[in-house]
Amino acid sequence: MSEVIATYRLPGAKGSFEKKAEGIALGLTVGSWTDLPQLEQEQLLKFKGRVASINEEAGEGVGEISIAYPGRNYSNDLPAILTTVFGKLSLDGQVKLINLEFSDDLNRHYPGPRYGIEGIRELAGVKDRPLLMSIFKGVIGRDLAYMEDQLRAQARGGVDLVKDDEILFDNPLTPFYERVKNGRRILDEVQQETGKRTLYAVNLTGRTSELREKARRARELGADALLFNVFSYSLDVLQELREDENIGLPLMAHPAFAGAVAQAPHHGVAYSLWLGKFLRMTGADFSLFPSPYGSVALEKDQVLAISRELTDEPSPFKKTFPVPSAGIHPGLVPHLMEDFGEGCVINAGGGVHGHPGGAESGGLAFRQAIEAVKAGIPLEEVQGEELRVALSLWSKGGKG
Amino acid sequence: MSEVIATYRLPGAKGSFEKKAEGIALGLTVGSWTDLPQLEQEQLLKFKGRVASINEEAGEGVGEISIAYPGRNYSNDLPAILTTVFGKLSLDGQVKLINLEFSDDLNRHYPGPRYGIEGIRELAGVKDRPLLMSIFKGVIGRDLAYMEDQLRAQARGGVDLVKDDEILFDNPLTPFYERVKNGRRILDEVQQETGKRTLYAVNLTGRTSELREKARRARELGADALLFNVFSYSLDVLQELREDENIGLPLMAHPAFAGAVAQAPHHGVAYSLWLGKFLRMTGADFSLFPSPYGSVALEKDQVLAISRELTDEPSPFKKTFPVPSAGIHPGLVPHLMEDFGEGCVINAGGGVHGHPGGAESGGLAFRQAIEAVKAGIPLEEVQGEELRVALSLWSKGGKG
C-alpha cells in the first residue's frame, strides 16, 4: 500500500495512547469520521489515516505510536510529507518524530546519492580503508593565498578530501568561483608532485534560487564536490541539487543548524531520521555529524543510528558516507574504525592543522594511524614519526 | 556597525558564562586569537566576534549571552546567518537561540511584508476591527464541488478571508489552479449577492524550484493570496516569493513544522524569533500561530512575544498580521481582542463549521461577537441568534 508510516514518541499514561493515536490518524487526514454518513465513509476510507502500531512501554511514562498516512493525501515531496506528518503536531506539546517508513512506490520518488560510498571511492582512488578528510581552518578574513597554502599543505599530507569551513560564504576576499579555480590548480599541482589526487568540497552558499546555477558553473570550473548547509535551506533544495543532471557533483551535507530540529530530547525530529534517512533519500553522498568522542559530541547510540540509516541494506538507495566529525585526532582512529568500520570518512580540522609539524604532518599522522589499525598494530607501536608526535600531543588532553 | 547580535540562553554556573561566550565569539568567527602574531590580530580584528553582553541571572542555573557577529563574515541571507550563529552551536548540548538583532544596514537586505496590516486592510475593505478568517475543513478526499459549497457558505457568513487547509496539496481531485479559478468565480458570485468581498488564500505547494512559477500563474488566474508552509521549505524561500515582483500577492505563513525548531524549552529557536521577527523580515503579511486558548496552545507570553515582533514600531518593515489560531470559537473573541487589540486576524475552523446552523451561521456568530466587543457589550447580552447558539454550544466545552 502506498503510505508513509510515522512513528512518534510522546508522554502519556498507559491506556491513553490508543485514543491519542486515533485522534492523530483522523485529525491529520480526513478530519472527522464517526459522524459521517456511511456512503461518505466508504468514499473517504482510502484517505483515512490508520493506527499502525502502539507501544505503551517505550519508557517510563512514554509511548510510541505509529500512524500510516495514505500516499494519495500528499504530493511526493518532503515539504508536503513533513507538513502532513509533523506540521500541526510539532506545535502540540511534547512529541518527537522518531521515524518515517516510506512504502516502495513512494521511495521511488527520491533519488538517493548519485555516487554513494562506492562511487566516491572510485573518485578518490581509495578502495579499502576509511577516507581521510581535513577542513580549512581560520579562513574568515583571510585571502586566497592563505587558503592556497593551507590547501597545498593538507593535500601533501595525503588526505583524500579537503572541505571548506561551513561558515565561509561567498565573499570578496575568497570568492566562490575563485576558490574553485584555485583549488583545482593547486590540487593538480600536488598530484603532479605526489601522484595523489585530493578532492576539494567547496561550500555552496547564497540565495536559494541561485544555488543550482552556481553549482553548474562550479562544475564547469572544475569543482570536485559541493559542501552544502542543507538544514539552513531545506532537504528539498538538497534533493533538487542532486537531481540536476547539469550539476552531477558529489554532495556533502553539513549538519549546521540540524541540532535546532534534532537536539532536544522530547521535541523535533530524531537525528537518525534528520541526518540519516532523509539525507540518504534526498541524495547526500556524505553526511557529517558530531562523533561521540570530540568537543561537540552526540551520544554513541544516536551516532550509530545515523550511520545505520546511511548504510543499511537492502535499500533502494546507494550508501551515504558517514562522516563522524568534531574534535577528531589520530588517537581516536581506532575508536572510529571500531564503530564505523572502513566505510566512513575520518574528518579532522584541529587534529590536522594542530600537529606540531603542520597540516602536512597532521595528515600523515592520520594516514599512519589508519594503516596501523588496518594492520592490527596498536598505535603506540607504530614507527611513524608524525603519528608518534601526534599521540604525544593529544594523549595529554590536547584538543583535536 | 554592521553586525548581527545573537542572544543565547544556556545552562551554567555563575562565573562560567564569560569563558563560554568568548569561546563562541572566537570559535564561530576567526577561530583562534591569542596565539596569532600582532599583525594578524590587527588584520583580523574586524572579523572577530565580540561578546556584547552577559546575563548570569536569567534563571536558576541559566544565563544569557549575546555575541556580535560582524556583517562582513557572511553574505546577507538567512541561510548564511543561521549557519553562522546557530550552525555548529545548535549541535552543542543545551542552548537556545532566543533573539537576533540586525544592524540597520543588514536589515535593509530584507523586504518585510509587501502589504502589511494596512495593505491587507485595504484589500479586505476592513478598517477598524480584527479580520475574520475561516478554514476549509475535511477537504482531503473531497472534490471541487465540495470545496465550492464550503467556500460559498463561509463567504456568505461574512468572513474576510478563507484559507486552505495546510495539509491540502496539489492533487487530482482539487488541483491547485482549479482551486484558484473556482475560488475566484465563487467569491465573485457571493460578492454580487452580498456586496462583501472575501479573499481566498490558496496553499502553494510542490517542489521548491516550481513554487515561483506556480505562484505567478496563480496570480494570473486571479488568486487573492498564498498560504505557504514556510517551515517545511525555508525562510529564504518565503523571502524569494516576497521579492518576486511577478507574484506580488499577500503571503500567509503557516506554522506547520515550526514546532520542530521552536517547541523545545532548552533547544532550537525561540518562537518570537521563528514565527515573529523572521517572518516579518522575510515578508509574510500574516503569521499564524496557536493561540493560548485552544486545543493546540502556546503559552501566553510566547504568543504575545510573537505578536510584538510582528507589529512593534519603530521598525524598518511593515507590520505582519498576527493570526492566533487553533480551537477558536466565538466565546474567545473577547480574550483575543484583549490580547491583540483590533490588529489581528481571528481564525477559526471548527468554530465556524461546527456551528449548528452551518458555516454561514458560524461566520455571522463571529462577526456579531467582534461587533459586540468593539461596542463594549458583554457577549451574553448580544441579541444575534447565531452568536447565542454558538455561545450555548461552546460554553459547554465543545471544541472550536
Contacts between the chains, C-beta under 8 A, distances in Angstrom:
chain1	res1	chain2	res2	distance
A	28	B	167	6.5
A	29	B	140	5.8
A	29	B	167	7.9
A	30	B	138	6.2
A	30	B	140	5.6
A	30	B	141	6.0
A	31	B	137	5.9
A	31	B	138	3.7
A	31	B	140	7.4
A	32	B	138	6.0
A	43	B	141	6.8
A	44	B	140	7.9
A	44	B	141	4.6
A	46	B	141	7.4
A	47	B	140	5.1
A	47	B	141	3.5
A	72	B	171	7.4
A	73	B	140	5.5
A	73	B	141	7.9
A	73	B	167	7.2
A	73	B	169	7.8
A	73	B	171	8.0
A	74	B	167	7.4
A	74	B	169	5.1
A	75	B	169	4.5
A	75	B	170	5.6
A	75	B	171	7.2
A	75	B	205	6.3
A	75	B	206	6.1
A	77	B	205	8.0
A	77	B	206	6.5
A	77	B	207	5.4
A	78	B	232	7.5
A	79	B	205	7.0
A	79	B	206	8.0
A	79	B	208	7.5
A	79	B	229	6.3
A	79	B	232	3.9
A	79	B	233	5.4
A	80	B	169	4.8
A	80	B	205	5.9
A	80	B	206	7.8
A	80	B	232	7.5
A	82	B	232	4.6
A	82	B	256	7.7
A	82	B	257	5.3
A	83	B	166	6.0
A	83	B	167	6.1
A	83	B	229	4.7
A	83	B	232	4.7
A	83	B	256	4.5
A	83	B	257	6.3
A	84	B	167	5.3
A	86	B	257	5.8
A	86	B	260	6.2
A	87	B	166	5.9
A	87	B	167	6.5
A	87	B	229	6.7
A	87	B	232	7.1
A	87	B	254	7.7
A	87	B	256	3.0
A	87	B	257	5.5
A	88	B	166	7.6
A	88	B	256	6.4
A	88	B	296	6.4
A	88	B	326	7.9
A	89	B	259	7.7
A	90	B	256	7.4
A	90	B	257	5.4
A	90	B	258	6.7
A	90	B	259	3.2
A	90	B	260	4.4
A	90	B	263	6.3
A	91	B	255	6.2
A	91	B	258	6.6
A	91	B	259	3.8
A	91	B	263	6.3
A	91	B	290	5.5
A	91	B	296	5.4
A	91	B	298	7.5
A	92	B	259	7.2
A	92	B	296	4.8
A	93	B	263	7.7
A	97	B	260	7.4
A	137	B	31	5.9
A	138	B	30	6.2
A	138	B	31	3.7
A	138	B	32	6.0
A	140	B	29	5.8
A	140	B	30	5.6
A	140	B	31	7.4
A	140	B	44	7.9
A	140	B	47	5.1
A	140	B	73	5.5
A	141	B	30	6.0
A	141	B	43	6.8
A	141	B	44	4.6
A	141	B	46	7.4
A	141	B	47	3.5
A	141	B	73	7.9
A	166	B	83	6.0
A	166	B	87	5.9
A	166	B	88	7.6
A	167	B	28	6.5
A	167	B	29	7.9
A	167	B	73	7.2
A	167	B	74	7.4
A	167	B	83	6.1
A	167	B	84	5.3
A	167	B	87	6.4
A	169	B	73	7.8
A	169	B	74	5.1
A	169	B	75	4.5
A	169	B	80	4.8
A	170	B	75	5.6
A	171	B	72	7.4
A	171	B	75	7.2
A	205	B	75	6.3
A	205	B	79	7.0
A	205	B	80	5.9
A	206	B	75	6.1
A	206	B	77	6.5
A	206	B	79	8.0
A	206	B	80	7.9
A	207	B	77	5.4
A	207	B	236	6.4
A	207	B	240	6.7
A	208	B	79	7.5
A	208	B	208	6.9
A	208	B	234	6.8
A	208	B	236	4.8
A	208	B	237	5.5
A	208	B	240	6.0
A	209	B	209	7.6
A	209	B	212	7.4
A	209	B	240	5.5
A	212	B	209	7.4
A	229	B	79	6.3
A	229	B	83	4.7
A	229	B	87	6.8
A	232	B	78	7.5
A	232	B	79	3.9
A	232	B	80	7.5
A	232	B	82	4.6
A	232	B	83	4.7
A	232	B	87	7.2
A	232	B	234	7.5
A	233	B	79	5.4
A	233	B	234	5.3
A	233	B	236	6.8
A	234	B	208	6.8
A	234	B	232	7.5
A	234	B	233	5.3
A	234	B	234	4.7
A	234	B	237	7.3
A	236	B	207	6.4
A	236	B	208	4.8
A	236	B	233	6.8
A	237	B	208	5.6
A	237	B	234	7.3
A	240	B	207	6.8
A	240	B	208	6.0
A	240	B	209	5.5
A	254	B	87	7.7
A	255	B	91	6.2
A	256	B	82	7.8
A	256	B	83	4.5
A	256	B	87	3.1
A	256	B	88	6.4
A	256	B	90	7.5
A	257	B	82	5.3
A	257	B	83	6.3
A	257	B	86	5.8
A	257	B	87	5.5
A	257	B	90	5.4
A	258	B	90	6.7
A	258	B	91	6.6
A	259	B	89	7.7
A	259	B	90	3.2
A	259	B	91	3.8
A	259	B	92	7.2
A	259	B	267	7.1
A	260	B	86	6.2
A	260	B	90	4.4
A	260	B	97	7.4
A	260	B	261	4.9
A	260	B	267	7.2
A	260	B	268	4.5
A	260	B	269	5.8
A	261	B	260	4.9
A	261	B	261	5.7
A	261	B	268	7.1
A	263	B	90	6.3
A	263	B	91	6.3
A	263	B	93	7.7
A	263	B	264	8.0
A	263	B	267	4.8
A	263	B	268	7.4
A	264	B	264	3.4
A	264	B	266	7.1
A	264	B	267	3.8
A	264	B	268	6.3
A	266	B	264	7.1
A	267	B	259	7.1
A	267	B	260	7.2
A	267	B	263	4.8
A	267	B	264	3.8
A	267	B	267	7.2
A	267	B	268	7.5
A	268	B	260	4.5
A	268	B	261	7.1
A	268	B	263	7.4
A	268	B	264	6.4
A	268	B	267	7.5
A	268	B	268	6.8
A	269	B	260	5.7
A	290	B	91	5.5
A	296	B	88	6.4
A	296	B	91	5.5
A	296	B	92	4.8
A	298	B	91	7.5
A	326	B	88	7.9
